[in-house]
Structures are given as structure tokens and as C-alpha cells.
Amino acid sequence: MSSEFLSIIPVDPRYVPTADVQESAVAAFARMLPMAESIDAVMHREIRFIDAGMEFETVSCPLCGCELDPVWWSDAMDTAQQNAFENLEVTLPCCDSASTLNNLTYRMPSGFARFALQAREPKLGRYLTVDKLQALESILGTPLKQIWSQHRKRGNGEVRTGRRAVGSGR
């Protein structure tokens, strides 16, 4: 059994709106997804990797399009996680260019954030329309991206989102 989530996160991983702006955004998001099981504003003390869960497939270079070695990506994630994802800068092994873990091309989309709007079981299909996303960007005052995820329920019925186990457990 699994649960589906639509998370709306700022493009800037450090961005956290004020409490009143969060409240306005949650209300607007709830109007956009009236059939959702739940709508929440989620805020973390540290930057988190917001991934696609079971939908996660590959990671590619945003500059040359080369699919990145999963071991390289996992090691880069482990290194960044040691500093609570405060430094996401990487040198890409494919083209020796500078980028960030946040700017990599994730299939399915993933990203880094301290703040997210999250709809559980949104009953949407996939993503918000461009005009709805722009309305949320206007409320929150920042560019946003959408993360569709599917996560397995644990034996106790809980679902873990917003964190991805990375690396080889070293």
C-alpha cells in the first residue's frame, strides 16, 4: 500500500515564508485541491531532500544531459548531508562543470527545501496547472517547483516523506 503526495517547494532551498504567508498559501492550496486527504505547510529546521519516493528514477547533468552515475550522486548526497545540505555545490563528473545538487535534472522531479506545501492523496492526476502554480508563487513571493511522490506505508500505517536514505550506509 502506498500514498501519493504533491509537494510544492521553493526553488531556493533556504526560503521560508512568514507564518501568515504560509497560512494564506495553505488556504489557496486547499481550494485548488478540494478532494485531497490533507493539506499542510511543512517546515524543517534544516534543508531536506524532497524526493519522488518510489517514482524516483535517474539523475542527469543539467548542462550536458548525461545521466549521472548513481554512486557519484550518492557520494555527493552523503557529503552534502554531513552539513545539513547547506552546501549543495558539486563539480559534475561528466563535463567538469560547476552546478548544485538542487539544479541537477531529477527524473521524476526532486529538490531541496526547508519549506513545502504538501497535499496527501491530492486526487489530481499529477501536477497543478501553470496558472495555479503561478497563483501560489504570487502568494509566497518566490518561484516554486512541484514534486509528485509516492511512498510506501510502513507496517504501522505511517508514511515517511521529505527524507531519502542515501549512500551505502557508510
C-alpha positions in Angstrom: 0.0 0.0 0.0 1.3 3.5 -0.8 0.3 7.1 -0.5 0.7 9.8 -3.1 1.8 13.4 -2.3 2.2 16.6 -4.2 4.8 18.9 -2.6 5.2 22.4 -3.7 8.7 23.7 -2.8 10.6 26.9 -3.3 13.3 26.9 -6.0 15.6 28.4 -3.3 16.1 25.7 -0.7 16.6 28.2 2.1 13.3 30.2 1.6 10.8 30.0 4.4 7.8 32.3 4.3 6.3 34.0 7.3 3.6 32.3 9.3 0.8 34.5 7.8 2.0 33.9 4.3 2.1 30.1 4.9 -1.4 30.3 6.2 -2.6 32.1 3.1 -0.8 29.6 0.8 -2.3 26.6 2.6 -5.8 28.1 2.2 -5.2 28.7 -1.5 -3.7 25.2 -2.0 -6.7 23.6 -0.2 -9.1 25.5 -2.6 -7.1 24.1 -5.5 -7.2 20.5 -4.3 -10.6 20.2 -2.5 -10.5 16.4 -2.7 -7.1 16.0 -1.0 -6.9 13.9 2.1 -4.9 16.6 3.8 -3.1 19.9 3.0 -0.2 21.1 5.2 2.6 23.6 5.4 5.7 21.6 6.4 8.7 23.5 7.8 12.0 21.9 8.7 14.9 23.4 10.8 17.3 22.2 8.1 17.2 21.8 4.4 15.8 18.4 3.4 15.9 16.4 0.1 12.3 16.2 -1.1 12.2 13.3 -3.5 9.7 11.4 -5.6 9.9 8.3 -3.4 9.0 5.2 -5.4 8.8 7.4 -8.5 12.5 8.3 -8.3 14.3 7.1 -11.4 17.5 8.9 -12.5 19.7 12.0 -12.1 21.2 13.8 -15.0 23.6 16.7 -15.7 21.6 19.9 -16.3 24.3 21.2 -18.7 25.2 18.3 -21.0 22.3 15.9 -20.3 24.5 13.0 -19.4 22.9 10.5 -16.9 25.0 10.6 -13.7 26.5 7.6 -12.0 24.3 6.7 -9.0 27.4 6.0 -6.9 28.7 9.5 -7.7 25.3 11.1 -6.9 25.0 9.0 -3.7 28.5 10.1 -2.5 27.7 13.8 -3.4 24.5 13.5 -1.3 26.3 11.9 1.6 28.9 14.8 1.6 26.1 17.4 1.4 24.1 15.7 4.1 27.0 15.9 6.5 26.5 19.7 6.6 22.7 19.5 6.6 22.6 20.3 2.9 23.8 23.8 3.5 26.4 23.5 0.7 24.9 21.8 -2.4 27.7 22.8 -4.8 29.2 20.0 -6.9 31.6 19.6 -9.8 29.9 17.4 -12.4 31.9 14.3 -13.4 30.6 14.2 -17.0 31.6 17.7 -18.1 33.7 19.0 -15.2 31.3 21.9 -14.8 30.1 23.6 -11.6 26.4 23.1 -10.5 24.4 22.2 -7.4 22.6 19.1 -6.3 19.4 21.2 -6.4 20.0 22.1 -10.1 20.5 18.5 -11.3 17.8 17.1 -13.5 15.9 14.5 -11.5 13.5 12.1 -13.1 11.0 12.3 -11.5 11.4 15.9 -10.2 13.0 16.2 -6.8 14.6 19.1 -4.9 15.8 20.6 -1.6 13.8 22.7 0.8 13.1 23.8 4.3 9.5 24.6 3.5 6.9 22.8 1.5 3.2 22.9 0.8 2.1 19.2 0.9 -1.1 17.6 -0.3 -1.6 13.9 0.7 -3.7 11.9 -1.7 -4.4 15.0 -3.8 -6.6 13.2 -6.3 -5.2 15.5 -9.0 -3.7 13.3 -11.7 -0.2 14.8 -11.3 0.7 18.4 -11.3 -1.0 21.8 -10.8 -1.7 23.8 -13.9 0.7 26.7 -14.7 -1.9 29.3 -13.6 -2.4 27.6 -10.2 1.3 27.3 -9.6 1.7 31.0 -10.5 -1.0 31.9 -8.0 0.9 30.1 -5.3 4.2 31.8 -6.4 2.4 35.1 -6.1 1.2 34.4 -2.6 4.5 33.0 -1.4 6.6 35.6 -3.3 9.1 33.1 -4.7 9.5 30.7 -7.7 8.2 27.2 -6.9 8.6 23.7 -8.3 6.3 20.7 -7.9 7.4 17.3 -6.6 5.0 14.3 -7.2 5.9 11.4 -4.9 4.6 8.0 -4.0 5.7 6.5 -0.7 5.0 3.1 0.8 3.2 2.9 4.1 5.1 1.3 6.9 3.6 -1.6 8.9 2.3 0.8 11.5 0.5 2.9 8.8 2.9 5.8 8.8 4.4 7.2 5.6 7.9 8.7 5.6 8.3 11.7 3.3 10.8 14.5 2.9 13.9 12.3 3.6 15.7 9.9 1.4 18.1 7.3 2.6 21.3 8.0 0.5 24.6 6.3 0.2 25.8 2.9 1.1 25.3 3.3 4.8 28.9 4.1 5.4 
